[in-house]
Amino acid sequence: MVSLLKSKPVVLLSAVGTGVGAILLFREYYVGGCRYDSDKKLDGKLVVITGANTGLGKAAAKEFATRGASVVMACRDLNKCRRRPCVLNTVHLNTVRYLPCQLASHARYSEVRKCGVKQVDILVNNAGIMRCPKLLTKDGFEMQLGVNHLGHFCLTSLLLDKIKAAAPSRVINVASTAHQRGKINFTDLNSDNEYDPATAYNQSKLANVLFTKELAEKLKGTGVSVFAVHPGIVNTDITRYMGIASSWTATLFAKPLLWLFAKTPQQGVQGIMYCALSDGLEEHSGKYFW
């Protein structure tokens, strides 16, 4: 009896350790998905990433800079952007540049033309907003459609000559499976008659996928490949309008679930890296990856 009682703490600790290990393995391999493990270098290449100051954009900037690329972090808030290089390998900090890019304002993102680069090898259209209240861009468009699609549509158009000049080059549009629930409301693109945050978001992500297919078609024979990538459910601040941090009860229940079932930005960016760097994908231009 005494030896049995003494063994209980050991059994308990063993069970706890096994449980913790199982959870970590679940997060790493089941939730995290596949990892792009190529050691391909990008010395001499230039990469432009929108929304690079946080989340997926920040993780992508780190990946590209570590591989030797010159990275242009196109951000709405340059002050935040300039604070992010601390997460990058200090060896590559001199390859990082910052560019003001407010996708909610044509006058502001058109400044990208003044960036001084002659060619863009990889453009990652990553910045986004999700399920926000009814807001309008500076140009009067519904905010989610304006930022998630129209802003990137115009930015890509502005950089297209530079992207063609770098061929073979690639454009990566960060998409979402929300496009499956989306419908383009041509009679009310701005949702003026009735606004639902989720419906507007779904419409914007469907627009991303359609834009990818159409751009790939138009760029056939130019050496530019275009891909849409769904990164999965990723724990980033794109959920800031979803009420997760609105109360302590929401935080108490939602944050642990996000930690368990959502990818980290480093895990979520793997699909982006695959489409940006894998050889032999040119024949799949216009396709959707997830």
C-alpha positions as CSV (number, residue, x, y, z in Angstrom):
1,M,0.0,0.0,0.0
2,V,2.8,2.4,0.9
3,S,4.7,1.8,-2.3
4,L,1.4,2.2,-4.3
5,L,0.8,5.6,-2.7
6,K,4.3,6.7,-3.3
7,S,4.0,5.8,-7.0
8,K,0.9,7.9,-7.5
9,P,2.7,11.2,-8.0
10,V,5.0,9.5,-10.5
11,V,2.1,8.1,-12.4
12,L,0.3,11.5,-12.3
13,L,3.4,13.4,-13.5
14,S,3.9,10.8,-16.3
15,A,0.3,11.3,-17.4
16,V,0.6,15.1,-17.3
17,G,3.8,14.9,-19.3
18,T,2.3,12.5,-21.9
19,G,-0.8,14.9,-22.2
20,V,1.4,17.9,-22.7
21,G,3.5,16.1,-25.2
22,A,0.5,15.0,-27.1
23,I,-0.9,18.6,-27.2
24,L,2.4,20.0,-28.5
25,L,2.7,17.3,-31.2
26,F,-0.9,18.0,-32.2
27,R,-0.2,21.7,-32.5
28,E,3.1,21.2,-34.4
29,Y,2.2,18.5,-36.8
30,Y,-1.6,18.4,-37.2
31,V,-2.5,22.1,-36.8
32,G,0.8,23.4,-38.1
33,G,0.7,21.4,-41.3
34,C,3.6,20.9,-43.7
35,R,6.8,22.9,-43.5
36,Y,8.6,24.2,-46.6
37,D,12.1,23.0,-45.8
38,S,14.0,24.1,-48.9
39,D,17.2,26.0,-48.2
40,K,16.9,28.0,-51.4
41,K,18.7,31.4,-51.3
42,L,17.4,34.7,-52.6
43,D,20.6,36.8,-52.8
44,G,20.1,39.6,-55.3
45,K,16.3,39.2,-55.3
46,L,13.8,41.9,-54.1
47,V,10.6,41.1,-52.3
48,V,7.7,43.5,-51.5
49,I,5.4,42.5,-48.7
50,T,2.3,44.4,-47.7
51,G,1.2,44.3,-44.0
52,A,4.7,43.3,-43.1
53,N,4.7,44.8,-39.6
54,T,2.7,42.0,-38.0
55,G,1.5,38.4,-38.3
56,L,2.0,36.6,-41.5
57,G,3.7,39.6,-43.1
58,K,6.3,39.8,-40.4
59,A,6.9,36.1,-40.5
60,A,7.3,36.3,-44.3
61,A,9.7,39.2,-44.0
62,K,11.9,37.2,-41.6
63,E,11.9,34.2,-44.0
64,F,12.8,36.1,-47.1
65,A,15.5,38.3,-45.3
66,T,17.1,35.2,-43.8
67,R,17.4,33.7,-47.3
68,G,19.3,36.9,-48.4
69,A,16.6,38.8,-50.2
70,S,16.2,42.5,-50.1
71,V,12.8,43.0,-48.4
72,V,10.6,46.0,-48.8
73,M,8.2,46.1,-45.9
74,A,5.1,48.0,-47.2
75,C,3.2,49.1,-44.2
76,R,0.4,51.4,-43.2
77,D,2.2,52.4,-40.0
78,L,5.9,53.1,-40.7
79,N,6.7,53.5,-37.0
80,K,5.5,50.0,-36.3
81,C,7.3,48.7,-39.4
82,R,10.6,50.1,-38.3
83,R,10.3,48.4,-34.9
84,R,9.9,45.0,-36.6
85,P,13.5,44.3,-37.9
86,C,14.4,43.4,-34.3
87,V,12.8,40.0,-35.0
88,L,15.0,39.5,-38.0
89,N,18.5,38.0,-38.1
90,T,20.8,41.0,-37.5
91,V,23.0,39.8,-40.4
92,H,20.2,40.7,-42.8
93,L,18.9,43.9,-41.3
94,N,20.7,46.0,-43.9
95,T,18.6,44.3,-46.6
96,V,15.3,45.6,-45.1
97,R,13.6,48.7,-46.3
98,Y,10.3,50.4,-45.3
99,L,7.7,51.9,-47.6
100,P,4.5,53.7,-46.6
101,C,1.5,51.9,-48.2
102,Q,-2.0,52.6,-47.0
103,L,-4.2,50.4,-49.1
104,A,-7.3,52.3,-48.0
105,S,-6.1,55.4,-49.9
106,H,-5.1,55.5,-53.6
107,A,-3.1,58.6,-53.1
108,R,-1.0,56.9,-50.4
109,Y,-0.4,53.5,-52.0
110,S,0.4,55.1,-55.3
111,E,3.6,56.4,-53.6
112,V,5.0,53.0,-54.1
113,R,6.0,54.1,-57.6
114,K,8.5,56.3,-56.0
115,C,10.3,53.4,-54.1
116,G,13.2,53.6,-56.5
117,V,13.5,49.9,-57.3
118,K,13.9,48.8,-60.9
119,Q,12.4,45.4,-60.5
120,V,10.3,43.3,-58.1
121,D,11.0,39.5,-58.0
122,I,8.3,38.6,-55.6
123,L,5.2,40.6,-54.5
124,V,3.3,39.2,-51.5
125,N,-0.2,40.9,-51.2
126,N,-0.7,40.0,-47.6
127,A,-2.3,43.0,-45.7
128,G,-5.9,42.5,-44.8
129,I,-8.8,43.4,-42.5
130,M,-11.5,41.1,-41.3
131,R,-15.1,41.6,-40.2
132,C,-14.7,45.2,-39.3
133,P,-17.7,47.5,-38.6
134,K,-19.0,49.4,-41.7
135,L,-16.1,51.7,-42.7
136,L,-15.1,53.4,-45.9
137,T,-11.7,53.9,-47.5
138,K,-10.4,57.3,-48.3
139,D,-11.8,56.8,-51.8
140,G,-15.2,55.8,-50.6
141,F,-15.1,52.0,-51.0
142,E,-16.3,49.5,-48.3
143,M,-13.2,49.0,-46.2
144,Q,-12.8,45.2,-46.5
145,L,-13.2,45.2,-50.3
146,G,-11.0,48.3,-50.6
147,V,-8.1,47.0,-48.5
148,N,-8.2,43.3,-49.2
149,H,-8.9,43.5,-52.9
150,L,-9.0,46.9,-54.6
151,G,-5.9,48.2,-52.8
152,H,-3.8,45.1,-53.8
153,F,-5.3,45.2,-57.3
154,C,-4.1,48.8,-57.8
155,L,-0.7,48.2,-56.1
156,T,0.0,45.2,-58.3
157,S,-0.9,47.2,-61.4
158,L,1.4,50.0,-60.3
159,L,4.3,47.5,-59.8
160,L,3.5,45.3,-62.8
161,D,6.2,46.7,-65.1
162,K,8.8,46.1,-62.4
163,I,7.5,42.6,-61.8
164,K,7.7,41.8,-65.5
165,A,11.2,43.2,-65.6
166,A,12.3,40.6,-63.0
167,A,10.8,37.6,-64.8
168,P,10.7,34.8,-63.9
169,S,8.9,36.5,-61.0
170,R,5.8,35.8,-58.8
171,V,2.8,37.5,-57.3
172,I,1.3,35.8,-54.2
173,N,-2.2,36.8,-53.1
174,V,-3.0,35.8,-49.5
175,A,-6.5,34.3,-49.7
176,S,-8.9,32.4,-47.5
177,T,-11.4,29.6,-47.7
178,A,-14.0,32.3,-46.9
179,H,-14.1,32.8,-50.7
180,Q,-16.2,29.6,-50.8
181,R,-19.0,31.5,-49.0
182,G,-18.5,34.7,-51.0
183,K,-20.6,36.3,-53.7
184,I,-19.8,39.4,-55.7
185,N,-22.7,41.7,-55.2
186,F,-22.4,43.7,-58.4
187,T,-25.5,45.8,-57.7
188,D,-24.2,46.8,-54.2
189,L,-20.5,46.3,-54.0
190,N,-20.2,48.7,-51.1
191,S,-22.9,47.0,-49.1
192,D,-24.8,50.3,-48.8
193,N,-28.2,48.6,-48.6
194,E,-27.3,46.1,-46.0
195,Y,-23.9,45.5,-44.3
196,D,-22.8,42.3,-42.7
197,P,-19.1,42.1,-41.7
198,A,-18.7,38.4,-42.6
199,T,-20.5,38.7,-46.0
200,A,-18.3,41.7,-46.9
201,Y,-15.2,39.8,-45.9
202,N,-16.2,36.7,-47.9
203,Q,-16.8,38.9,-51.0
204,S,-13.3,40.5,-50.7
205,K,-11.7,37.1,-50.4
206,L,-13.6,35.8,-53.5
207,A,-12.3,38.9,-55.3
208,N,-8.7,37.8,-54.4
209,V,-9.2,34.4,-56.0
210,L,-10.9,35.8,-59.1
211,F,-8.1,38.4,-59.4
212,T,-5.5,35.7,-59.2
213,K,-7.1,33.7,-62.0
214,E,-7.6,36.7,-64.3
215,L,-4.1,38.2,-63.7
216,A,-2.5,34.8,-64.4
217,E,-4.4,34.6,-67.7
218,K,-3.4,38.1,-68.7
219,L,0.3,37.5,-67.9
220,K,0.6,34.3,-69.8
221,G,3.9,34.3,-71.7
222,T,5.5,37.1,-69.6
223,G,7.3,34.8,-67.1
224,V,5.2,36.1,-64.2
225,S,3.3,33.5,-62.2
226,V,0.4,34.3,-59.9
227,F,-0.9,32.2,-57.0
228,A,-3.6,32.5,-54.3
229,V,-2.6,31.0,-51.0
230,H,-4.9,30.1,-48.1
231,P,-2.5,30.0,-45.0
232,G,-5.1,28.3,-42.8
233,I,-6.4,29.6,-39.5
234,V,-3.6,31.7,-38.1
235,N,-3.4,33.4,-34.8
236,T,-2.8,37.0,-35.8
237,D,-4.3,40.3,-34.9
238,I,-6.6,40.2,-38.0
239,T,-9.1,38.9,-35.5
240,R,-9.1,42.2,-33.7
241,Y,-12.7,43.1,-34.8
242,M,-14.1,39.7,-33.8
243,G,-14.6,40.5,-30.1
244,I,-12.0,38.0,-28.9
245,A,-10.4,40.6,-26.7
246,S,-13.6,42.6,-26.0
247,S,-14.1,41.1,-22.5
248,W,-12.2,38.9,-20.1
249,T,-14.7,36.0,-20.6
250,A,-14.1,36.1,-24.3
251,T,-10.4,36.2,-23.8
252,L,-10.5,33.4,-21.2
253,F,-12.2,31.0,-23.6
254,A,-11.1,32.1,-27.0
255,K,-7.4,32.6,-26.5
256,P,-6.7,29.0,-25.4
257,L,-8.7,27.7,-28.3
258,L,-6.8,29.9,-30.7
259,W,-3.5,28.7,-29.2
260,L,-4.6,25.1,-29.6
261,F,-6.3,25.1,-33.0
262,A,-4.8,28.0,-34.9
263,K,-1.4,28.1,-36.6
264,T,1.4,30.4,-35.5
265,P,2.4,33.0,-38.1
266,Q,5.6,31.0,-38.7
267,Q,3.5,27.9,-39.5
268,G,1.0,29.9,-41.6
269,V,3.6,31.4,-43.8
270,Q,4.9,28.1,-45.1
271,G,2.4,28.0,-48.0
272,I,3.4,31.5,-49.0
273,M,7.1,30.4,-49.1
274,Y,6.2,27.3,-51.1
275,C,4.5,29.3,-53.8
276,A,7.1,32.0,-53.8
277,L,10.1,29.7,-54.1
278,S,9.3,26.3,-55.4
279,D,10.6,25.4,-58.8
280,G,8.3,24.1,-61.5
281,L,5.1,25.9,-60.4
282,E,4.8,28.1,-63.5
283,E,2.4,25.7,-65.1
284,H,0.1,26.1,-62.1
285,S,-0.2,29.9,-62.4
286,G,-3.6,31.2,-61.4
287,K,-4.2,28.3,-59.0
288,Y,-5.3,28.3,-55.4
289,F,-3.1,26.6,-52.8
290,W,-3.9,25.7,-49.2
